[in-house]
Amino acid sequence: MKKFACLITLIVLLWNFPTNCFGQDAGDKKKIEAIFNKIDKAWNAHDFAYLSSSEILDENSVLINPVGMYWKNRAEIEKEIGYLSEIRFKYMNIVERTILMLRFLSPSIALAVCSVTDEVQQDFTMPGETTVTKKGERMRAIQSFTFVKKNDSWKISSLQITEAFAGK
């Protein structure tokens, strides 16, 4: 019986090791989840300036978009999101976000992976292309985030967006 109790204790300790070791609490998890909620609300309101604001992005954030473009700081991310918002993003809304993983690596570093589905709200064609993206089409992406915590505030330090294909 003592061996069984020791085994259960060990399992509980190991299961909770990252949280206990790094001092994370439910408040940290909720703060990161709140950032995702703010991102989704801003995206759907087409408030694209918020998406590159200092409220959610670290000054030295990096973003790699689905076609491999590498944007290396908040100012560059702001510029590129501004451009793409006019030719693409304004026609789309986030219809689903699922947090697939949220892991704290230290008291001030967290990783998150989300599955995000966008739906086209109006037909559009990207400049220089002939293919029309049709209203109702859905696009799914996997987003990988690194968050940093400074002054009790979590911010995105890096984001990579990868297009996810059906069935994957």
OpenMM code with the backbone's topology and positions (N, CA, C; nanometers):
from openmm import Vec3, app, unit

residues = "MET LYS LYS PHE ALA CYS LEU ILE THR LEU ILE VAL LEU LEU TRP ASN PHE PRO THR ASN CYS PHE GLY GLN ASP ALA GLY ASP LYS LYS LYS ILE GLU ALA ILE PHE ASN LYS ILE ASP LYS ALA TRP ASN ALA HIS ASP PHE ALA TYR LEU SER SER SER GLU ILE LEU ASP GLU ASN SER VAL LEU ILE ASN PRO VAL GLY MET TYR TRP LYS ASN ARG ALA GLU ILE GLU LYS GLU ILE GLY TYR LEU SER GLU ILE ARG PHE LYS TYR MET ASN ILE VAL GLU ARG THR ILE LEU MET LEU ARG PHE LEU SER PRO SER ILE ALA LEU ALA VAL CYS SER VAL THR ASP GLU VAL GLN GLN ASP PHE THR MET PRO GLY GLU THR THR VAL THR LYS LYS GLY GLU ARG MET ARG ALA ILE GLN SER PHE THR PHE VAL LYS LYS ASN ASP SER TRP LYS ILE SER SER LEU GLN ILE THR GLU ALA PHE ALA GLY LYS".split()
positions = [
    Vec3(0.0816, -0.1188, 0.0000),
    Vec3(0.0000, 0.0000, 0.0000),
    Vec3(0.0870, 0.1266, 0.0000),
    Vec3(0.1982, 0.1227, 0.0768),
    Vec3(0.2861, 0.2389, 0.0819),
    Vec3(0.3474, 0.2654, -0.0544),
    Vec3(0.3799, 0.1584, -0.1280),
    Vec3(0.4379, 0.1749, -0.2622),
    Vec3(0.3372, 0.2412, -0.3556),
    Vec3(0.2123, 0.2003, -0.3431),
    Vec3(0.1078, 0.2586, -0.4270),
    Vec3(0.0895, 0.4072, -0.3948),
    Vec3(0.0869, 0.4421, -0.2675),
    Vec3(0.0734, 0.5820, -0.2255),
    Vec3(0.1916, 0.6642, -0.2736),
    Vec3(0.3122, 0.6074, -0.2655),
    Vec3(0.4319, 0.6770, -0.3147),
    Vec3(0.4248, 0.6976, -0.4654),
    Vec3(0.3763, 0.5954, -0.5366),
    Vec3(0.3628, 0.6061, -0.6821),
    Vec3(0.2632, 0.7155, -0.7194),
    Vec3(0.1494, 0.7205, -0.6525),
    Vec3(0.0486, 0.8232, -0.6793),
    Vec3(0.1063, 0.9615, -0.6491),
    Vec3(0.1752, 0.9763, -0.5392),
    Vec3(0.2365, 1.1039, -0.5036),
    Vec3(0.3366, 1.1472, -0.6096),
    Vec3(0.4191, 1.0539, -0.6551),
    Vec3(0.5182, 1.0836, -0.7582),
    Vec3(0.4508, 1.1278, -0.8881),
    Vec3(0.3443, 1.0602, -0.9275),
    Vec3(0.2716, 1.0961, -1.0503),
    Vec3(0.2147, 1.2373, -1.0380),
    Vec3(0.1546, 1.2683, -0.9242),
    Vec3(0.0975, 1.4019, -0.9036),
    Vec3(0.2061, 1.5085, -0.9082),
    Vec3(0.3186, 1.4812, -0.8434),
    Vec3(0.4283, 1.5771, -0.8440),
    Vec3(0.4825, 1.6003, -0.9847),
    Vec3(0.5037, 1.4925, -1.0597),
    Vec3(0.5566, 1.5063, -1.1957),
    Vec3(0.4558, 1.5737, -1.2883),
    Vec3(0.3291, 1.5411, -1.2717),
    Vec3(0.2246, 1.6015, -1.3546),
    Vec3(0.2220, 1.7528, -1.3356),
    Vec3(0.2413, 1.7958, -1.2130),
    Vec3(0.2351, 1.9381, -1.1812),
    Vec3(0.3720, 2.0043, -1.1772),
    Vec3(0.4770, 1.9339, -1.2156),
    Vec3(0.6128, 1.9868, -1.2042),
    Vec3(0.6315, 2.1230, -1.2699),
    Vec3(0.5948, 2.1412, -1.3983),
    Vec3(0.6196, 2.2727, -1.4583),
    Vec3(0.5485, 2.3856, -1.3839),
    Vec3(0.4251, 2.3623, -1.3426),
    Vec3(0.3517, 2.4668, -1.2728),
    Vec3(0.4121, 2.4933, -1.1354),
    Vec3(0.4367, 2.3884, -1.0626),
    Vec3(0.4913, 2.4064, -0.9280),
    Vec3(0.6337, 2.4596, -0.9320),
    Vec3(0.7135, 2.4096, -1.0227),
    Vec3(0.8537, 2.4481, -1.0298),
    Vec3(0.8679, 2.5945, -1.0677),
    Vec3(0.7869, 2.6412, -1.1603),
    Vec3(0.8048, 2.7760, -1.2123),
    Vec3(0.7091, 2.8781, -1.1513),
    Vec3(0.6263, 2.8352, -1.0602),
    Vec3(0.5422, 2.9295, -0.9892),
    Vec3(0.4275, 2.9855, -1.0722),
    Vec3(0.3905, 2.9183, -1.1800),
    Vec3(0.2775, 2.9644, -1.2596),
    Vec3(0.1499, 2.9358, -1.1830),
    Vec3(0.0531, 3.0191, -1.2059),
    Vec3(-0.0770, 2.9945, -1.1471),
    Vec3(-0.1823, 3.0109, -1.2558),
    Vec3(-0.3050, 2.9873, -1.2185),
    Vec3(-0.4145, 2.9994, -1.3149),
    Vec3(-0.4222, 3.1406, -1.3721),
    Vec3(-0.3750, 3.2396, -1.2961),
    Vec3(-0.3775, 3.3781, -1.3435),
    Vec3(-0.2916, 3.3985, -1.4664),
    Vec3(-0.1749, 3.3343, -1.4728),
    Vec3(-0.0895, 3.3461, -1.5913),
    Vec3(-0.1574, 3.2855, -1.7138),
    Vec3(-0.2158, 3.1701, -1.6950),
    Vec3(-0.2870, 3.1050, -1.8052),
    Vec3(-0.4019, 3.1945, -1.8537),
    Vec3(-0.4756, 3.2502, -1.7610),
    Vec3(-0.5891, 3.3368, -1.7977),
    Vec3(-0.5426, 3.4633, -1.8692),
    Vec3(-0.4275, 3.5167, -1.8297),
    Vec3(-0.3755, 3.6363, -1.8962),
    Vec3(-0.3400, 3.6072, -2.0419),
    Vec3(-0.2815, 3.4917, -2.0670),
    Vec3(-0.2473, 3.4558, -2.2053),
    Vec3(-0.3744, 3.4279, -2.2847),
    Vec3(-0.4692, 3.3564, -2.2254),
    Vec3(-0.5967, 3.3325, -2.2933),
    Vec3(-0.6666, 3.4640, -2.3253),
    Vec3(-0.6554, 3.5628, -2.2365),
    Vec3(-0.7165, 3.6944, -2.2599),
    Vec3(-0.6519, 3.7629, -2.3804),
    Vec3(-0.5223, 3.7429, -2.3994),
    Vec3(-0.4557, 3.8002, -2.5176),
    Vec3(-0.5156, 3.7400, -2.6436),
    Vec3(-0.5366, 3.6094, -2.6447),
    Vec3(-0.5982, 3.5465, -2.7627),
    Vec3(-0.7385, 3.6018, -2.7875),
    Vec3(-0.8154, 3.6207, -2.6823),
    Vec3(-0.9503, 3.6781, -2.6977),
    Vec3(-0.9436, 3.8192, -2.7557),
    Vec3(-0.8482, 3.9002, -2.7079),
    Vec3(-0.8327, 4.0368, -2.7600),
    Vec3(-0.7899, 4.0343, -2.9064),
    Vec3(-0.6997, 3.9438, -2.9416),
    Vec3(-0.6560, 3.9316, -3.0811),
    Vec3(-0.7753, 3.8992, -3.1706),
    Vec3(-0.8544, 3.8009, -3.1298),
    Vec3(-0.9695, 3.7596, -3.2112),
    Vec3(-1.0718, 3.8721, -3.2259),
    Vec3(-1.0984, 3.9432, -3.1178),
    Vec3(-1.1941, 4.0552, -3.1246),
    Vec3(-1.1413, 4.1659, -3.2145),
    Vec3(-1.0130, 4.1977, -3.2030),
    Vec3(-0.9540, 4.3025, -3.2881),
    Vec3(-0.9561, 4.2604, -3.4343),
    Vec3(-0.9219, 4.1356, -3.4613),
    Vec3(-0.9204, 4.0846, -3.5993),
    Vec3(-1.0606, 4.0960, -3.6591),
    Vec3(-1.1600, 4.0497, -3.5858),
    Vec3(-1.2965, 4.0505, -3.6389),
    Vec3(-1.3557, 4.1908, -3.6491),
    Vec3(-1.3043, 4.2845, -3.5712),
    Vec3(-1.3458, 4.4250, -3.5813),
    Vec3(-1.2609, 4.5000, -3.6838),
    Vec3(-1.1661, 4.4285, -3.7431),
    Vec3(-1.0719, 4.4849, -3.8409),
    Vec3(-0.9914, 4.6005, -3.7810),
    Vec3(-0.9601, 4.5847, -3.6522),
    Vec3(-0.8727, 4.6794, -3.5819),
    Vec3(-0.7302, 4.6242, -3.5900),
    Vec3(-0.6719, 4.6332, -3.7088),
    Vec3(-0.5430, 4.5699, -3.7336),
    Vec3(-0.4275, 4.6429, -3.6650),
    Vec3(-0.4458, 4.7687, -3.6321),
    Vec3(-0.3415, 4.8416, -3.5580),
    Vec3(-0.3210, 4.7781, -3.4211),
    Vec3(-0.4282, 4.7299, -3.3597),
    Vec3(-0.4157, 4.6668, -3.2284),
    Vec3(-0.3279, 4.5418, -3.2352),
    Vec3(-0.3356, 4.4693, -3.3465),
    Vec3(-0.2633, 4.3432, -3.3595),
    Vec3(-0.1119, 4.3612, -3.3561),
    Vec3(-0.0645, 4.4810, -3.3821),
    Vec3(0.0795, 4.5062, -3.3752),
    Vec3(0.1121, 4.6074, -3.2656),
    Vec3(0.0197, 4.6251, -3.1732),
    Vec3(0.0391, 4.7256, -3.0685),
    Vec3(0.1340, 4.6758, -2.9598),
    Vec3(0.1869, 4.7696, -2.8853),
    Vec3(0.2768, 4.7361, -2.7744),
    Vec3(0.2017, 4.6692, -2.6597),
    Vec3(0.0697, 4.6720, -2.6631),
    Vec3(-0.0077, 4.6045, -2.5587),
    Vec3(0.0077, 4.4530, -2.5684),
    Vec3(0.0236, 4.4007, -2.6899),
    Vec3(0.0336, 4.2548, -2.7038),
    Vec3(0.1676, 4.2072, -2.7606),
    Vec3(0.2413, 4.2957, -2.8292),
    Vec3(0.3687, 4.2545, -2.8882),
    Vec3(0.4860, 4.3162, -2.8131),
    Vec3(0.5871, 4.2350, -2.7892),
    Vec3(0.7138, 4.2839, -2.7375),
    Vec3(0.7794, 4.3679, -2.8478),
    Vec3(0.8562, 4.4690, -2.8109),
    Vec3(0.9188, 4.5591, -2.9086),
    Vec3(1.0045, 4.4836, -3.0105),
    Vec3(1.0675, 4.3752, -2.9677),
    Vec3(1.1549, 4.2975, -3.0559),
    Vec3(1.0890, 4.1704, -3.1076),
    Vec3(0.9571, 4.1691, -3.1118),
    Vec3(0.8847, 4.0520, -3.1607),
    Vec3(0.9247, 4.0172, -3.3031),
    Vec3(0.9109, 3.8893, -3.3340),
    Vec3(0.9287, 3.8438, -3.4717),
    Vec3(0.8033, 3.7683, -3.5131),
    Vec3(0.7729, 3.7757, -3.6426),
    Vec3(0.6584, 3.7050, -3.6968),
    Vec3(0.7009, 3.6430, -3.8291),
    Vec3(0.6698, 3.5158, -3.8451),
    Vec3(0.6900, 3.4474, -3.9727),
    Vec3(0.5513, 3.4105, -4.0223),
    Vec3(0.5156, 3.4671, -4.1383),
    Vec3(0.3797, 3.4462, -4.1885),
    Vec3(0.3716, 3.3145, -4.2668),
    Vec3(0.2516, 3.2752, -4.3122),
    Vec3(0.2348, 3.1452, -4.3773),
    Vec3(0.3168, 3.1257, -4.5055),
    Vec3(0.3584, 3.2336, -4.5704),
    Vec3(0.4390, 3.2180, -4.6923),
    Vec3(0.5877, 3.2375, -4.6643),
    Vec3(0.6240, 3.2436, -4.5365),
    Vec3(0.7649, 3.2464, -4.4991),
    Vec3(0.8281, 3.3831, -4.4860),
    Vec3(0.7486, 3.4904, -4.4968),
    Vec3(0.8058, 3.6238, -4.4772),
    Vec3(0.8427, 3.6402, -4.3308),
    Vec3(0.9599, 3.6966, -4.3046),
    Vec3(1.0133, 3.7135, -4.1695),
    Vec3(1.0121, 3.8613, -4.1339),
    Vec3(0.9297, 3.8967, -4.0359),
    Vec3(0.9193, 4.0349, -3.9912),
    Vec3(0.9856, 4.0427, -3.8544),
    Vec3(1.0868, 4.1283, -3.8406),
    Vec3(1.1798, 4.1171, -3.7294),
    Vec3(1.1647, 4.2149, -3.6141),
    Vec3(1.0632, 4.2967, -3.6106),
    Vec3(1.0383, 4.3807, -3.4932),
    Vec3(0.8956, 4.4343, -3.5008),
    Vec3(0.8514, 4.4943, -3.3938),
    Vec3(0.7118, 4.5403, -3.3877),
    Vec3(0.6803, 4.6412, -3.4978),
    Vec3(0.7732, 4.7316, -3.5282),
    Vec3(0.7494, 4.8323, -3.6327),
    Vec3(0.7307, 4.7666, -3.7696),
    Vec3(0.8121, 4.6678, -3.7987),
    Vec3(0.8000, 4.5983, -3.9276),
    Vec3(0.6700, 4.5169, -3.9329),
    Vec3(0.6351, 4.4536, -3.8220),
    Vec3(0.5094, 4.3781, -3.8164),
    Vec3(0.3914, 4.4727, -3.8385),
    Vec3(0.3954, 4.5884, -3.7751),
    Vec3(0.2890, 4.6882, -3.7906),
    Vec3(0.2752, 4.7309, -3.9367),
    Vec3(0.3866, 4.7577, -4.0026),
    Vec3(0.3852, 4.8001, -4.1434),
    Vec3(0.3250, 4.6917, -4.2337),
    Vec3(0.3704, 4.5691, -4.2154),
    Vec3(0.3253, 4.4598, -4.3028),
    Vec3(0.1797, 4.4215, -4.2758),
    Vec3(0.1396, 4.4205, -4.1498),
    Vec3(-0.0013, 4.3926, -4.1193),
    Vec3(-0.0886, 4.5037, -4.1761),
    Vec3(-0.0420, 4.6274, -4.1673),
    Vec3(-0.1167, 4.7395, -4.2254),
    Vec3(-0.1405, 4.7218, -4.3738),
    Vec3(-0.0356, 4.6815, -4.4460),
    Vec3(-0.0489, 4.6591, -4.5905),
    Vec3(-0.1443, 4.5431, -4.6195),
    Vec3(-0.1215, 4.4292, -4.5541),
    Vec3(-0.2040, 4.3112, -4.5811),
    Vec3(-0.3490, 4.3290, -4.5355),
    Vec3(-0.3699, 4.4149, -4.4366),
    Vec3(-0.5078, 4.4381, -4.3923),
    Vec3(-0.5909, 4.5018, -4.5035),
    Vec3(-0.5274, 4.5835, -4.5851),
    Vec3(-0.5984, 4.6519, -4.6941),
    Vec3(-0.6284, 4.5615, -4.8129),
    Vec3(-0.5465, 4.4601, -4.8351),
    Vec3(-0.5654, 4.3770, -4.9544),
    Vec3(-0.6185, 4.2373, -4.9247),
    Vec3(-0.6173, 4.1960, -4.7970),
    Vec3(-0.6598, 4.0606, -4.7652),
    Vec3(-0.7359, 4.0474, -4.6330),
    Vec3(-0.6733, 4.0908, -4.5248),
    Vec3(-0.7273, 4.0624, -4.3915),
    Vec3(-0.8656, 4.1224, -4.3686),
    Vec3(-0.8947, 4.2355, -4.4304),
    Vec3(-1.0245, 4.3010, -4.4061),
    Vec3(-1.1423, 4.2181, -4.4570),
    Vec3(-1.1145, 4.1172, -4.5370),
    Vec3(-1.2201, 4.0323, -4.5913),
    Vec3(-1.2416, 3.9057, -4.5089),
    Vec3(-1.1710, 3.8921, -4.3952),
    Vec3(-1.1737, 3.7672, -4.3204),
    Vec3(-1.2102, 3.7892, -4.1736),
    Vec3(-1.2719, 3.6876, -4.1147),
    Vec3(-1.3015, 3.6865, -3.9715),
    Vec3(-1.2542, 3.5544, -3.9127),
    Vec3(-1.2083, 3.5593, -3.7894),
    Vec3(-1.1755, 3.4363, -3.7179),
    Vec3(-1.3063, 3.3754, -3.6691),
    Vec3(-1.3288, 3.2497, -3.7041),
    Vec3(-1.4508, 3.1827, -3.6604),
    Vec3(-1.4231, 3.0776, -3.5531),
    Vec3(-1.2960, 3.0406, -3.5380),
    Vec3(-1.2634, 2.9425, -3.4339),
    Vec3(-1.1158, 2.9525, -3.3962),
    Vec3(-1.0889, 2.9476, -3.2677),
    Vec3(-0.9523, 2.9358, -3.2154),
    Vec3(-0.9551, 2.8270, -3.1084),
    Vec3(-0.8650, 2.7322, -3.1212),
    Vec3(-0.8493, 2.6275, -3.0215),
    Vec3(-0.7053, 2.6309, -2.9725),
    Vec3(-0.6881, 2.6451, -2.8434),
    Vec3(-0.5537, 2.6384, -2.7865),
    Vec3(-0.5181, 2.4910, -2.7734),
    Vec3(-0.4235, 2.4484, -2.8548),
    Vec3(-0.3831, 2.3079, -2.8563),
    Vec3(-0.2837, 2.2770, -2.7446),
    Vec3(-0.2030, 2.3769, -2.7085),
    Vec3(-0.1014, 2.3564, -2.6060),
    Vec3(-0.0632, 2.4913, -2.5466),
    Vec3(-0.0492, 2.4940, -2.4155),
    Vec3(0.0037, 2.6111, -2.3459),
    Vec3(0.0971, 2.5571, -2.2385),
    Vec3(0.2262, 2.5874, -2.2536),
    Vec3(0.3275, 2.5315, -2.1644),
    Vec3(0.4181, 2.6431, -2.1134),
    Vec3(0.4382, 2.6450, -1.9831),
    Vec3(0.5265, 2.7424, -1.9210),
    Vec3(0.6654, 2.6809, -1.9080),
    Vec3(0.7647, 2.7475, -1.9684),
    Vec3(0.9013, 2.6983, -1.9628),
    Vec3(0.9789, 2.7580, -1.8465),
    Vec3(0.9340, 2.8707, -1.7980),
    Vec3(0.9947, 2.9396, -1.6842),
    Vec3(0.8901, 3.0366, -1.6312),
    Vec3(0.9207, 3.1085, -1.5245),
    Vec3(0.8231, 3.2062, -1.4742),
    Vec3(0.7927, 3.3169, -1.5743),
    Vec3(0.8799, 3.3356, -1.6738),
    Vec3(0.8596, 3.4476, -1.7669),
    Vec3(0.8573, 3.4061, -1.9136),
    Vec3(0.8485, 3.2769, -1.9426),
    Vec3(0.8436, 3.2300, -2.0818),
    Vec3(0.7367, 3.1224, -2.0944),
    Vec3(0.6516, 3.1379, -2.1961),
    Vec3(0.5477, 3.0387, -2.2231),
    Vec3(0.5397, 3.0125, -2.3731),
    Vec3(0.5062, 2.8899, -2.4064),
    Vec3(0.4813, 2.8519, -2.5451),
    Vec3(0.3335, 2.8190, -2.5598),
    Vec3(0.2775, 2.8575, -2.6730),
    Vec3(0.1381, 2.8229, -2.7014),
    Vec3(0.1265, 2.7854, -2.8482),
    Vec3(0.0399, 2.6889, -2.8745),
    Vec3(0.0092, 2.6495, -3.0111),
    Vec3(-0.1424, 2.6510, -3.0250),
    Vec3(-0.1892, 2.7188, -3.1295),
    Vec3(-0.3336, 2.7313, -3.1531),
    Vec3(-0.3680, 2.6853, -3.2947),
    Vec3(-0.4860, 2.6334, -3.3086),
    Vec3(-0.5455, 2.6098, -3.4395),
    Vec3(-0.6471, 2.7216, -3.4595),
    Vec3(-0.6362, 2.7917, -3.5733),
    Vec3(-0.7236, 2.9067, -3.5997),
    Vec3(-0.7887, 2.8888, -3.7367),
    Vec3(-0.9186, 2.9109, -3.7410),
    Vec3(-0.9920, 2.9041, -3.8671),
    Vec3(-1.0482, 3.0419, -3.8989),
    Vec3(-1.0146, 3.0899, -4.0199),
    Vec3(-1.0679, 3.2162, -4.0727),
    Vec3(-1.1736, 3.1841, -4.1771),
    Vec3(-1.2739, 3.2712, -4.1882),
    Vec3(-1.3740, 3.2573, -4.2932),
    Vec3(-1.3799, 3.3855, -4.3742),
    Vec3(-1.3814, 3.3706, -4.5058),
    Vec3(-1.3881, 3.4852, -4.5967),
    Vec3(-1.5294, 3.5433, -4.5921),
    Vec3(-1.5384, 3.6754, -4.5717),
    Vec3(-1.6667, 3.7435, -4.5582),
    Vec3(-1.7151, 3.8066, -4.6889),
    Vec3(-1.6245, 3.8192, -4.7867),
    Vec3(-1.6579, 3.8836, -4.9142),
    Vec3(-1.5574, 3.8334, -5.0183),
    Vec3(-1.6031, 3.8107, -5.1408),
    Vec3(-1.5115, 3.7706, -5.2490),
    Vec3(-1.4010, 3.8755, -5.2630),
    Vec3(-1.2784, 3.8295, -5.2887),
    Vec3(-1.1685, 3.9228, -5.3156),
    Vec3(-1.0608, 3.8534, -5.3969),
    Vec3(-0.9800, 3.9351, -5.4637),
    Vec3(-0.8649, 3.8871, -5.5394),
    Vec3(-0.7429, 3.9660, -5.4937),
    Vec3(-0.6362, 3.8960, -5.4619),
    Vec3(-0.5121, 3.9618, -5.4218),
    Vec3(-0.4529, 4.0342, -5.5427),
    Vec3(-0.3871, 4.1473, -5.5213),
    Vec3(-0.3227, 4.2187, -5.6328),
    Vec3(-0.2247, 4.1270, -5.7071),
    Vec3(-0.2323, 4.1315, -5.8399),
    Vec3(-0.1426, 4.0514, -5.9223),
    Vec3(-0.1876, 3.9079, -5.9419),
    Vec3(-0.2990, 3.8700, -5.8825),
    Vec3(-0.3494, 3.7334, -5.8969),
    Vec3(-0.4813, 3.7348, -5.9732),
    Vec3(-0.5178, 3.6207, -6.0287),
    Vec3(-0.6451, 3.6091, -6.0992),
    Vec3(-0.7437, 3.5202, -6.0242),
    Vec3(-0.6949, 3.4443, -5.9268),
    Vec3(-0.7802, 3.3556, -5.8494),
    Vec3(-0.8629, 3.4363, -5.7503),
    Vec3(-0.9938, 3.4126, -5.7540),
    Vec3(-1.0834, 3.4816, -5.6624),
    Vec3(-1.1000, 3.3960, -5.5375),
    Vec3(-1.0809, 3.4565, -5.4224),
    Vec3(-1.1093, 3.3900, -5.2954),
    Vec3(-1.2555, 3.4193, -5.2658),
    Vec3(-1.3339, 3.3147, -5.2511),
    Vec3(-1.4795, 3.3273, -5.2433),
    Vec3(-1.5318, 3.3394, -5.1002),
    Vec3(-1.6379, 3.4172, -5.0871),
    Vec3(-1.7080, 3.4311, -4.9600),
    Vec3(-1.7453, 3.2920, -4.9087),
    Vec3(-1.7236, 3.2702, -4.7803),
    Vec3(-1.7570, 3.1419, -4.7188),
    Vec3(-1.6417, 3.0434, -4.7125),
    Vec3(-1.5354, 3.0676, -4.7924),
    Vec3(-1.4201, 2.9778, -4.7858),
    Vec3(-1.3578, 2.9888, -4.6477),
    Vec3(-1.3073, 2.8756, -4.6016),
    Vec3(-1.2406, 2.8729, -4.4714),
    Vec3(-1.0948, 2.8342, -4.4887),
    Vec3(-1.0131, 2.8962, -4.4077),
    Vec3(-0.8701, 2.8688, -4.4087),
    Vec3(-0.8278, 2.8405, -4.2653),
    Vec3(-0.7512, 2.7341, -4.2490),
    Vec3(-0.7065, 2.6968, -4.1153),
    Vec3(-0.5557, 2.7115, -4.1064),
    Vec3(-0.5104, 2.7585, -3.9922),
    Vec3(-0.3664, 2.7740, -3.9698),
    Vec3(-0.3322, 2.7249, -3.8299),
    Vec3(-0.2074, 2.6839, -3.8164),
    Vec3(-0.1517, 2.6535, -3.6854),
    Vec3(-0.0613, 2.7709, -3.6495),
    Vec3(-0.0835, 2.8285, -3.5335),
    Vec3(-0.0048, 2.9430, -3.4876),
    Vec3(0.0761, 2.9001, -3.3650),
    Vec3(0.2073, 2.9224, -3.3717),
    Vec3(0.2972, 2.8900, -3.2603),
    Vec3(0.3494, 3.0193, -3.2000),
    Vec3(0.3271, 3.0380, -3.0716),
    Vec3(0.3618, 3.1614, -3.0009),
    Vec3(0.4686, 3.1355, -2.8955),
    Vec3(0.5561, 3.2336, -2.8777),
    Vec3(0.6409, 3.2420, -2.7592),
    Vec3(0.5998, 3.3702, -2.6878),
    Vec3(0.5645, 3.3570, -2.5605),
    Vec3(0.5272, 3.4712, -2.4784),
    Vec3(0.6378, 3.5000, -2.3777),
    Vec3(0.6589, 3.6274, -2.3487),
    Vec3(0.7504, 3.6678, -2.2426),
    Vec3(0.6714, 3.7521, -2.1422),
    Vec3(0.7091, 3.7383, -2.0159),
    Vec3(0.6422, 3.8126, -1.9101),
    Vec3(0.7393, 3.9155, -1.8540),
    Vec3(0.6974, 4.0424, -1.8597),
    Vec3(0.7750, 4.1521, -1.8031),
    Vec3(0.6789, 4.2402, -1.7254),
    Vec3(0.7186, 4.2779, -1.6057),
    Vec3(0.6338, 4.3643, -1.5216),
    Vec3(0.4923, 4.3095, -1.5073),
    Vec3(0.4813, 4.1791, -1.4860),
    Vec3(0.3537, 4.1097, -1.4671),
    Vec3(0.2619, 4.1151, -1.5891),
    Vec3(0.3188, 4.1417, -1.7057),
    Vec3(0.2408, 4.1496, -1.8290),
    Vec3(0.2996, 4.0539, -1.9326),
    Vec3(0.2148, 3.9697, -1.9911),
    Vec3(0.2581, 3.8762, -2.0951),
    Vec3(0.2472, 3.9434, -2.2314),
    Vec3(0.3509, 3.9264, -2.3141),
    Vec3(0.3504, 3.9800, -2.4503),
    Vec3(0.4049, 3.8741, -2.5461),
    Vec3(0.3643, 3.8875, -2.6711),
    Vec3(0.4120, 3.7946, -2.7738),
    Vec3(0.5530, 3.8348, -2.8139),
    Vec3(0.6429, 3.7382, -2.8073),
    Vec3(0.7812, 3.7599, -2.8485),
    Vec3(0.8053, 3.7047, -2.9885),
    Vec3(0.7381, 3.5940, -3.0195),
    Vec3(0.7480, 3.5402, -3.1554),
    Vec3(0.6192, 3.4687, -3.1918),
    Vec3(0.5921, 3.4682, -3.3213),
    Vec3(0.4731, 3.4027, -3.3759),
    Vec3(0.5083, 3.3465, -3.5118),
    Vec3(0.4798, 3.2193, -3.5308),
    Vec3(0.4928, 3.1584, -3.6633),
    Vec3(0.3566, 3.1030, -3.7007),
    Vec3(0.3133, 3.1350, -3.8226),
    Vec3(0.1832, 3.0918, -3.8723),
    Vec3(0.2074, 2.9963, -3.9877),
    Vec3(0.1504, 2.8774, -3.9771),
    Vec3(0.1657, 2.7758, -4.0804),
    Vec3(0.0278, 2.7365, -4.1310),
    Vec3(0.0100, 2.7413, -4.2619),
    Vec3(-0.1170, 2.6997, -4.3197),
    Vec3(-0.1388, 2.5519, -4.2928),
    Vec3(-0.2584, 2.5177, -4.2483),
    Vec3(-0.2932, 2.3787, -4.2204),
    Vec3(-0.3900, 2.3316, -4.3288),
    Vec3(-0.3621, 2.2190, -4.3839),
    Vec3(-0.4465, 2.1652, -4.4902),
    Vec3(-0.5500, 2.0707, -4.4325),
    Vec3(-0.6592, 2.0522, -4.5059),
    Vec3(-0.7681, 1.9667, -4.4605),
    Vec3(-0.7147, 1.8279, -4.4222),
    Vec3(-0.7674, 1.7759, -4.3146),
    Vec3(-0.7284, 1.6422, -4.2721),
    Vec3(-0.5998, 1.6373, -4.1931),
    Vec3(-0.5366, 1.7489, -4.1690),
    Vec3(-0.4080, 1.7488, -4.0956),
    Vec3(-0.4270, 1.8015, -3.9576),
] * unit.nanometer
topology = app.Topology()
chain = topology.addChain("A")
for resn in residues:
    res = topology.addResidue(resn, chain)
    for name in ("N", "CA", "C"):
        topology.addAtom(name, app.Element.getBySymbol(name[0]), res)
